[in-house]
Amino acid sequence: MNSSRLAIAIGCASAIAGCAILGLDENVEVTIALDVPEASPSAPARMSVTARNTSSSRIVWGQGSGSCQLNAAAQINGTWVPIGTQGGCTKDLRAQGLGPGEVRTEVFTWDGRVVRAGQSEQLPPGTYRVRGEAGDKGASASGLVTIRGAA
């Protein structure tokens, strides 16, 4: 494990049980793993969001792309705002969710952009809390990413 990953892992472990469940539905565990603690428009951070259905029934959180069902968000002034999309999502419309015991992982890159009111916006340099989300059914504990100016 490189020192950046170790620092994130230690920070998450001390924050809340290894960046695990802070769920709105106790049957959905969501985690986020951050590759590096810094990002910029020229060197995005990479994060993996994983959701696990721990129940014996299907859990659905919305309609949308079948290939892009999980989200990552940054906290800005106390509000969780979606980060820029990871791209490459299929345009099919289907129920988003997990079957009993199912696990899903999606990878995001983040250069400091968020989406507000349908518009992409570059955040100013600073340190932001980020978390993984499974619709309105679950969210991970947050980790910290520092956004640097363009390199």
mmCIF file of the C-alpha atoms, coordinates in Angstrom:
data_MODEL
# 
_entry.id   MODEL 
# 
loop_
_atom_site.group_PDB 
_atom_site.id 
_atom_site.type_symbol 
_atom_site.label_atom_id 
_atom_site.label_alt_id 
_atom_site.label_comp_id 
_atom_site.label_asym_id 
_atom_site.label_entity_id 
_atom_site.label_seq_id 
_atom_site.pdbx_PDB_ins_code 
_atom_site.Cartn_x 
_atom_site.Cartn_y 
_atom_site.Cartn_z 
_atom_site.occupancy 
_atom_site.B_iso_or_equiv 
_atom_site.pdbx_formal_charge 
_atom_site.auth_seq_id 
_atom_site.auth_comp_id 
_atom_site.auth_asym_id 
_atom_site.auth_atom_id 
_atom_site.pdbx_PDB_model_num 
ATOM 1   C CA . MET A 1 1   ? 0.000   0.000   0.000   1.00 0.00 ? 1   MET A CA 1 
ATOM 2   C CA . ASN A 1 2   ? 1.510   3.358   -0.938  1.00 0.00 ? 2   ASN A CA 1 
ATOM 3   C CA . SER A 1 3   ? 1.719   6.162   1.614   1.00 0.00 ? 3   SER A CA 1 
ATOM 4   C CA . SER A 1 4   ? -1.198  8.096   0.057   1.00 0.00 ? 4   SER A CA 1 
ATOM 5   C CA . ARG A 1 5   ? -3.514  5.103   0.317   1.00 0.00 ? 5   ARG A CA 1 
ATOM 6   C CA . LEU A 1 6   ? -2.308  4.428   3.837   1.00 0.00 ? 6   LEU A CA 1 
ATOM 7   C CA . ALA A 1 7   ? -3.084  7.999   4.897   1.00 0.00 ? 7   ALA A CA 1 
ATOM 8   C CA . ILE A 1 8   ? -6.606  7.791   3.450   1.00 0.00 ? 8   ILE A CA 1 
ATOM 9   C CA . ALA A 1 9   ? -7.177  4.381   5.045   1.00 0.00 ? 9   ALA A CA 1 
ATOM 10  C CA . ILE A 1 10  ? -6.017  5.634   8.454   1.00 0.00 ? 10  ILE A CA 1 
ATOM 11  C CA . GLY A 1 11  ? -8.144  8.778   8.142   1.00 0.00 ? 11  GLY A CA 1 
ATOM 12  C CA . CYS A 1 12  ? -11.208 6.782   7.153   1.00 0.00 ? 12  CYS A CA 1 
ATOM 13  C CA . ALA A 1 13  ? -10.677 4.170   9.855   1.00 0.00 ? 13  ALA A CA 1 
ATOM 14  C CA . SER A 1 14  ? -10.476 6.832   12.501  1.00 0.00 ? 14  SER A CA 1 
ATOM 15  C CA . ALA A 1 15  ? -13.474 8.696   11.063  1.00 0.00 ? 15  ALA A CA 1 
ATOM 16  C CA . ILE A 1 16  ? -16.023 5.901   10.864  1.00 0.00 ? 16  ILE A CA 1 
ATOM 17  C CA . ALA A 1 17  ? -15.328 2.176   10.611  1.00 0.00 ? 17  ALA A CA 1 
ATOM 18  C CA . GLY A 1 18  ? -13.120 2.188   7.540   1.00 0.00 ? 18  GLY A CA 1 
ATOM 19  C CA . CYS A 1 19  ? -15.248 4.473   5.355   1.00 0.00 ? 19  CYS A CA 1 
ATOM 20  C CA . ALA A 1 20  ? -18.145 2.081   5.538   1.00 0.00 ? 20  ALA A CA 1 
ATOM 21  C CA . ILE A 1 21  ? -21.817 2.360   6.279   1.00 0.00 ? 21  ILE A CA 1 
ATOM 22  C CA . LEU A 1 22  ? -23.575 5.590   6.917   1.00 0.00 ? 22  LEU A CA 1 
ATOM 23  C CA . GLY A 1 23  ? -26.697 4.264   5.298   1.00 0.00 ? 23  GLY A CA 1 
ATOM 24  C CA . LEU A 1 24  ? -30.167 5.608   4.981   1.00 0.00 ? 24  LEU A CA 1 
ATOM 25  C CA . ASP A 1 25  ? -31.325 2.008   4.515   1.00 0.00 ? 25  ASP A CA 1 
ATOM 26  C CA . GLU A 1 26  ? -29.605 -0.270  7.014   1.00 0.00 ? 26  GLU A CA 1 
ATOM 27  C CA . ASN A 1 27  ? -29.487 -3.019  4.367   1.00 0.00 ? 27  ASN A CA 1 
ATOM 28  C CA . VAL A 1 28  ? -27.223 -1.082  1.974   1.00 0.00 ? 28  VAL A CA 1 
ATOM 29  C CA . GLU A 1 29  ? -23.548 -0.748  2.902   1.00 0.00 ? 29  GLU A CA 1 
ATOM 30  C CA . VAL A 1 30  ? -21.665 1.858   0.873   1.00 0.00 ? 30  VAL A CA 1 
ATOM 31  C CA . THR A 1 31  ? -17.898 2.399   0.926   1.00 0.00 ? 31  THR A CA 1 
ATOM 32  C CA . ILE A 1 32  ? -15.532 4.727   -0.888  1.00 0.00 ? 32  ILE A CA 1 
ATOM 33  C CA . ALA A 1 33  ? -11.838 4.126   -1.502  1.00 0.00 ? 33  ALA A CA 1 
ATOM 34  C CA . LEU A 1 34  ? -9.682  7.087   -2.547  1.00 0.00 ? 34  LEU A CA 1 
ATOM 35  C CA . ASP A 1 35  ? -6.434  6.450   -4.427  1.00 0.00 ? 35  ASP A CA 1 
ATOM 36  C CA . VAL A 1 36  ? -4.810  9.789   -3.594  1.00 0.00 ? 36  VAL A CA 1 
ATOM 37  C CA . PRO A 1 37  ? -5.635  12.655  -1.223  1.00 0.00 ? 37  PRO A CA 1 
ATOM 38  C CA . GLU A 1 38  ? -5.117  15.375  -3.858  1.00 0.00 ? 38  GLU A CA 1 
ATOM 39  C CA . ALA A 1 39  ? -6.573  16.195  -7.275  1.00 0.00 ? 39  ALA A CA 1 
ATOM 40  C CA . SER A 1 40  ? -6.409  18.917  -9.890  1.00 0.00 ? 40  SER A CA 1 
ATOM 41  C CA . PRO A 1 41  ? -7.844  19.506  -13.354 1.00 0.00 ? 41  PRO A CA 1 
ATOM 42  C CA . SER A 1 42  ? -4.638  18.049  -14.825 1.00 0.00 ? 42  SER A CA 1 
ATOM 43  C CA . ALA A 1 43  ? -4.262  15.171  -12.307 1.00 0.00 ? 43  ALA A CA 1 
ATOM 44  C CA . PRO A 1 44  ? -7.677  13.825  -11.214 1.00 0.00 ? 44  PRO A CA 1 
ATOM 45  C CA . ALA A 1 45  ? -8.137  11.670  -8.124  1.00 0.00 ? 45  ALA A CA 1 
ATOM 46  C CA . ARG A 1 46  ? -9.553  8.199   -8.608  1.00 0.00 ? 46  ARG A CA 1 
ATOM 47  C CA . MET A 1 47  ? -12.172 6.781   -6.264  1.00 0.00 ? 47  MET A CA 1 
ATOM 48  C CA . SER A 1 48  ? -14.074 3.506   -6.116  1.00 0.00 ? 48  SER A CA 1 
ATOM 49  C CA . VAL A 1 49  ? -17.603 3.416   -4.720  1.00 0.00 ? 49  VAL A CA 1 
ATOM 50  C CA . THR A 1 50  ? -18.963 0.029   -3.651  1.00 0.00 ? 50  THR A CA 1 
ATOM 51  C CA . ALA A 1 51  ? -22.504 -0.803  -2.542  1.00 0.00 ? 51  ALA A CA 1 
ATOM 52  C CA . ARG A 1 52  ? -23.568 -4.095  -0.963  1.00 0.00 ? 52  ARG A CA 1 
ATOM 53  C CA . ASN A 1 53  ? -27.124 -5.290  -0.351  1.00 0.00 ? 53  ASN A CA 1 
ATOM 54  C CA . THR A 1 54  ? -27.027 -7.154  2.973   1.00 0.00 ? 54  THR A CA 1 
ATOM 55  C CA . SER A 1 55  ? -30.727 -8.053  2.891   1.00 0.00 ? 55  SER A CA 1 
ATOM 56  C CA . SER A 1 56  ? -32.590 -11.019 1.424   1.00 0.00 ? 56  SER A CA 1 
ATOM 57  C CA . SER A 1 57  ? -34.674 -8.856  -0.930  1.00 0.00 ? 57  SER A CA 1 
ATOM 58  C CA . ARG A 1 58  ? -34.012 -6.490  -3.834  1.00 0.00 ? 58  ARG A CA 1 
ATOM 59  C CA . ILE A 1 59  ? -33.381 -2.825  -2.973  1.00 0.00 ? 59  ILE A CA 1 
ATOM 60  C CA . VAL A 1 60  ? -34.152 -0.179  -5.620  1.00 0.00 ? 60  VAL A CA 1 
ATOM 61  C CA . TRP A 1 61  ? -33.150 3.488   -5.408  1.00 0.00 ? 61  TRP A CA 1 
ATOM 62  C CA . GLY A 1 62  ? -34.257 4.993   -8.698  1.00 0.00 ? 62  GLY A CA 1 
ATOM 63  C CA . GLN A 1 63  ? -34.376 4.928   -12.494 1.00 0.00 ? 63  GLN A CA 1 
ATOM 64  C CA . GLY A 1 64  ? -31.444 5.607   -14.785 1.00 0.00 ? 64  GLY A CA 1 
ATOM 65  C CA . SER A 1 65  ? -28.504 4.105   -16.625 1.00 0.00 ? 65  SER A CA 1 
ATOM 66  C CA . GLY A 1 66  ? -27.921 0.427   -16.022 1.00 0.00 ? 66  GLY A CA 1 
ATOM 67  C CA . SER A 1 67  ? -24.148 0.923   -16.225 1.00 0.00 ? 67  SER A CA 1 
ATOM 68  C CA . CYS A 1 68  ? -23.839 3.953   -13.907 1.00 0.00 ? 68  CYS A CA 1 
ATOM 69  C CA . GLN A 1 69  ? -25.891 3.389   -10.782 1.00 0.00 ? 69  GLN A CA 1 
ATOM 70  C CA . LEU A 1 70  ? -23.696 4.700   -7.975  1.00 0.00 ? 70  LEU A CA 1 
ATOM 71  C CA . ASN A 1 71  ? -22.611 8.283   -7.350  1.00 0.00 ? 71  ASN A CA 1 
ATOM 72  C CA . ALA A 1 72  ? -19.894 10.246  -5.628  1.00 0.00 ? 72  ALA A CA 1 
ATOM 73  C CA . ALA A 1 73  ? -20.555 13.649  -4.068  1.00 0.00 ? 73  ALA A CA 1 
ATOM 74  C CA . ALA A 1 74  ? -18.587 16.501  -2.513  1.00 0.00 ? 74  ALA A CA 1 
ATOM 75  C CA . GLN A 1 75  ? -19.772 18.488  0.478   1.00 0.00 ? 75  GLN A CA 1 
ATOM 76  C CA . ILE A 1 76  ? -20.036 22.214  -0.241  1.00 0.00 ? 76  ILE A CA 1 
ATOM 77  C CA . ASN A 1 77  ? -21.364 24.554  2.438   1.00 0.00 ? 77  ASN A CA 1 
ATOM 78  C CA . GLY A 1 78  ? -23.030 21.630  4.218   1.00 0.00 ? 78  GLY A CA 1 
ATOM 79  C CA . THR A 1 79  ? -24.746 20.271  1.084   1.00 0.00 ? 79  THR A CA 1 
ATOM 80  C CA . TRP A 1 80  ? -23.750 17.102  -0.808  1.00 0.00 ? 80  TRP A CA 1 
ATOM 81  C CA . VAL A 1 81  ? -23.317 17.943  -4.499  1.00 0.00 ? 81  VAL A CA 1 
ATOM 82  C CA . PRO A 1 82  ? -22.691 15.289  -7.202  1.00 0.00 ? 82  PRO A CA 1 
ATOM 83  C CA . ILE A 1 83  ? -19.205 15.283  -8.669  1.00 0.00 ? 83  ILE A CA 1 
ATOM 84  C CA . GLY A 1 84  ? -18.798 15.424  -12.439 1.00 0.00 ? 84  GLY A CA 1 
ATOM 85  C CA . THR A 1 85  ? -19.958 12.211  -14.092 1.00 0.00 ? 85  THR A CA 1 
ATOM 86  C CA . GLN A 1 86  ? -17.596 9.356   -14.807 1.00 0.00 ? 86  GLN A CA 1 
ATOM 87  C CA . GLY A 1 87  ? -18.744 9.246   -18.458 1.00 0.00 ? 87  GLY A CA 1 
ATOM 88  C CA . GLY A 1 88  ? -19.378 6.196   -20.583 1.00 0.00 ? 88  GLY A CA 1 
ATOM 89  C CA . CYS A 1 89  ? -22.821 5.508   -19.127 1.00 0.00 ? 89  CYS A CA 1 
ATOM 90  C CA . THR A 1 90  ? -25.310 3.608   -21.263 1.00 0.00 ? 90  THR A CA 1 
ATOM 91  C CA . LYS A 1 91  ? -28.491 5.459   -22.171 1.00 0.00 ? 91  LYS A CA 1 
ATOM 92  C CA . ASP A 1 92  ? -30.826 2.654   -21.135 1.00 0.00 ? 92  ASP A CA 1 
ATOM 93  C CA . LEU A 1 93  ? -33.502 3.468   -18.578 1.00 0.00 ? 93  LEU A CA 1 
ATOM 94  C CA . ARG A 1 94  ? -33.971 0.854   -15.883 1.00 0.00 ? 94  ARG A CA 1 
ATOM 95  C CA . ALA A 1 95  ? -34.474 0.396   -12.180 1.00 0.00 ? 95  ALA A CA 1 
ATOM 96  C CA . GLN A 1 96  ? -31.254 1.003   -10.293 1.00 0.00 ? 96  GLN A CA 1 
ATOM 97  C CA . GLY A 1 97  ? -30.583 -1.233  -7.341  1.00 0.00 ? 97  GLY A CA 1 
ATOM 98  C CA . LEU A 1 98  ? -29.099 -4.430  -6.008  1.00 0.00 ? 98  LEU A CA 1 
ATOM 99  C CA . GLY A 1 99  ? -30.420 -7.943  -5.609  1.00 0.00 ? 99  GLY A CA 1 
ATOM 100 C CA . PRO A 1 100 ? -30.040 -9.889  -2.351  1.00 0.00 ? 100 PRO A CA 1 
ATOM 101 C CA . GLY A 1 101 ? -26.358 -10.161 -1.431  1.00 0.00 ? 101 GLY A CA 1 
ATOM 102 C CA . GLU A 1 102 ? -25.304 -8.342  -4.624  1.00 0.00 ? 102 GLU A CA 1 
ATOM 103 C CA . VAL A 1 103 ? -22.235 -6.083  -4.645  1.00 0.00 ? 103 VAL A CA 1 
ATOM 104 C CA . ARG A 1 104 ? -21.552 -3.352  -7.214  1.00 0.00 ? 104 ARG A CA 1 
ATOM 105 C CA . THR A 1 105 ? -18.428 -1.197  -7.632  1.00 0.00 ? 105 THR A CA 1 
ATOM 106 C CA . GLU A 1 106 ? -18.020 1.817   -9.892  1.00 0.00 ? 106 GLU A CA 1 
ATOM 107 C CA . VAL A 1 107 ? -14.878 3.899   -10.414 1.00 0.00 ? 107 VAL A CA 1 
ATOM 108 C CA . PHE A 1 108 ? -14.883 7.696   -10.645 1.00 0.00 ? 108 PHE A CA 1 
ATOM 109 C CA . THR A 1 109 ? -12.186 10.201  -11.459 1.00 0.00 ? 109 THR A CA 1 
ATOM 110 C CA . TRP A 1 110 ? -12.502 13.642  -9.942  1.00 0.00 ? 110 TRP A CA 1 
ATOM 111 C CA . ASP A 1 111 ? -10.745 16.806  -11.047 1.00 0.00 ? 111 ASP A CA 1 
ATOM 112 C CA . GLY A 1 112 ? -12.665 19.124  -8.725  1.00 0.00 ? 112 GLY A CA 1 
ATOM 113 C CA . ARG A 1 113 ? -15.818 19.525  -10.798 1.00 0.00 ? 113 ARG A CA 1 
ATOM 114 C CA . VAL A 1 114 ? -19.332 19.240  -9.413  1.00 0.00 ? 114 VAL A CA 1 
ATOM 115 C CA . VAL A 1 115 ? -22.722 19.407  -11.104 1.00 0.00 ? 115 VAL A CA 1 
ATOM 116 C CA . ARG A 1 116 ? -25.163 22.032  -9.816  1.00 0.00 ? 116 ARG A CA 1 
ATOM 117 C CA . ALA A 1 117 ? -28.430 22.932  -11.539 1.00 0.00 ? 117 ALA A CA 1 
ATOM 118 C CA . GLY A 1 118 ? -27.384 20.764  -14.496 1.00 0.00 ? 118 GLY A CA 1 
ATOM 119 C CA . GLN A 1 119 ? -24.152 22.745  -15.009 1.00 0.00 ? 119 GLN A CA 1 
ATOM 120 C CA . SER A 1 120 ? -20.579 21.559  -14.500 1.00 0.00 ? 120 SER A CA 1 
ATOM 121 C CA . GLU A 1 121 ? -18.623 23.837  -12.163 1.00 0.00 ? 121 GLU A CA 1 
ATOM 122 C CA . GLN A 1 122 ? -14.933 23.737  -11.185 1.00 0.00 ? 122 GLN A CA 1 
ATOM 123 C CA . LEU A 1 123 ? -14.491 24.154  -7.423  1.00 0.00 ? 123 LEU A CA 1 
ATOM 124 C CA . PRO A 1 124 ? -11.824 26.541  -6.163  1.00 0.00 ? 124 PRO A CA 1 
ATOM 125 C CA . PRO A 1 125 ? -8.703  25.056  -4.565  1.00 0.00 ? 125 PRO A CA 1 
ATOM 126 C CA . GLY A 1 126 ? -9.354  23.718  -1.078  1.00 0.00 ? 126 GLY A CA 1 
ATOM 127 C CA . THR A 1 127 ? -10.071 20.547  0.886   1.00 0.00 ? 127 THR A CA 1 
ATOM 128 C CA . TYR A 1 128 ? -13.446 18.878  0.367   1.00 0.00 ? 128 TYR A CA 1 
ATOM 129 C CA . ARG A 1 129 ? -15.255 15.938  1.941   1.00 0.00 ? 129 ARG A CA 1 
ATOM 130 C CA . VAL A 1 130 ? -16.327 13.317  -0.613  1.00 0.00 ? 130 VAL A CA 1 
ATOM 131 C CA . ARG A 1 131 ? -18.545 10.290  -0.181  1.00 0.00 ? 131 ARG A CA 1 
ATOM 132 C CA . GLY A 1 132 ? -20.030 7.457   -2.210  1.00 0.00 ? 132 GLY A CA 1 
ATOM 133 C CA . GLU A 1 133 ? -23.797 7.149   -2.639  1.00 0.00 ? 133 GLU A CA 1 
ATOM 134 C CA . ALA A 1 134 ? -26.323 4.519   -3.680  1.00 0.00 ? 134 ALA A CA 1 
ATOM 135 C CA . GLY A 1 135 ? -29.192 6.824   -4.573  1.00 0.00 ? 135 GLY A CA 1 
ATOM 136 C CA . ASP A 1 136 ? -31.182 7.719   -1.463  1.00 0.00 ? 136 ASP A CA 1 
ATOM 137 C CA . LYS A 1 137 ? -30.581 4.301   0.128   1.00 0.00 ? 137 LYS A CA 1 
ATOM 138 C CA . GLY A 1 138 ? -27.052 4.658   1.440   1.00 0.00 ? 138 GLY A CA 1 
ATOM 139 C CA . ALA A 1 139 ? -23.951 6.785   1.689   1.00 0.00 ? 139 ALA A CA 1 
ATOM 140 C CA . SER A 1 140 ? -20.419 6.033   2.770   1.00 0.00 ? 140 SER A CA 1 
ATOM 141 C CA . ALA A 1 141 ? -18.458 7.789   5.447   1.00 0.00 ? 141 ALA A CA 1 
ATOM 142 C CA . SER A 1 142 ? -16.583 10.693  3.932   1.00 0.00 ? 142 SER A CA 1 
ATOM 143 C CA . GLY A 1 143 ? -12.941 11.046  2.996   1.00 0.00 ? 143 GLY A CA 1 
ATOM 144 C CA . LEU A 1 144 ? -10.965 14.202  2.276   1.00 0.00 ? 144 LEU A CA 1 
ATOM 145 C CA . VAL A 1 145 ? -9.601  15.318  -1.098  1.00 0.00 ? 145 VAL A CA 1 
ATOM 146 C CA . THR A 1 146 ? -7.619  18.505  -1.569  1.00 0.00 ? 146 THR A CA 1 
ATOM 147 C CA . ILE A 1 147 ? -8.206  20.255  -4.886  1.00 0.00 ? 147 ILE A CA 1 
ATOM 148 C CA . ARG A 1 148 ? -5.145  22.049  -6.213  1.00 0.00 ? 148 ARG A CA 1 
ATOM 149 C CA . GLY A 1 149 ? -5.096  24.636  -8.986  1.00 0.00 ? 149 GLY A CA 1 
ATOM 150 C CA . ALA A 1 150 ? -4.237  23.615  -12.541 1.00 0.00 ? 150 ALA A CA 1 
ATOM 151 C CA . ALA A 1 151 ? -0.696  22.249  -12.736 1.00 0.00 ? 151 ALA A CA 1 
# 
